[in-house]
C-alpha cells in the first residue's frame, strides 16, 4: 500500500443544487456522506432520469444557503462510536427528520424552513410557474450518480491553466477535494477500479469518471455562467472531470487524512 495524497477539504450539500458547506469531519456511509443531498425538489419539468430541480434549470439555486438547525446532530450518526466498532456491512443509525431539520437563507437574507410554503413559492415563481415542485427527503444522498464524488486540486489547477481563469473548487460540487501531492491534473482518472483507504477506516472504490454539465459553469457566489469551462472539459477531457466512488467500508474522515492506494 502506498500513500498517494491526502484530503484537502470536505463538502456537503444539504439541499440538492443549493450552496454547500465545508466540513471539518464527515461520516462516509454506503449511501453517501451523512446529511448530503438530504433534500431535493422534484420537478415535473425535469428529465425523468434526473427528476430534480437543479442549477441547470435555475442557476440562482446556488445563492440559497441551507444549514442544519441542529448542527451537532447533523455532524455524524447518533451511534457513530458503535458504527465504527461493528464490521463492514452494518449501517449506522440516522437521526430523524426533526434532528436533521434544515433552514435556508435566501438570496435576500430571509431564513425559511426547507418545507416552508414561502420557499416553495419563491422557487416556483423563479421558474416562471412552470410545472410542479415537490419537496423530497431521503437518508440516501440524492446524488445524480454514485454516492461520493472526488476531484483533485491538481485537476482544478490544470483546468484553470487551460482556460486562463481562476476556478473556485466549489464549482465542481465534489464531496471530497483531494491533493494527490506531486501528481499532474486528471491523475485521479488512473485510479479507476482501485480502492483507496481514507483516514483510519474508510475505504472507497473509484468506479467512474465524473461526466460534467452546466453546473461547473456557474460561479458559486454569483450564479453567473462561464460556458467556456464546460466547453473546455468537453473538448479536451471527454466532458469529464473528477471521479465517482462507491463506499466499501464506512467511517469518519477529516481534512489532512492520508489517502492510501490499496493492493
Secondary structure, DSSP 8 states (H G I E B T S, - for coil): -EEEEEEEEEEE-SBTTSB-EEES-EEEETTEETTTT-EEEEETTS-GGG-B--TTT-GGGGG-EEEETTHHHHSS-TTHHHHHHS-TT-------TTTT-EEEE-TTS-EEETT-HHHHHHHHHHTTT-S-EEEEE-SS---SSSSEEEEEHHHHHHHHHHHTS---GGGG--SEEEE-TT--TTGGGGGTT-EEEETTTEEEEEEEEEE--GGGGB-TTT--B-HHHHHHHHHHSTTEEEEEEEEEE-EEE-TT-EEEE--
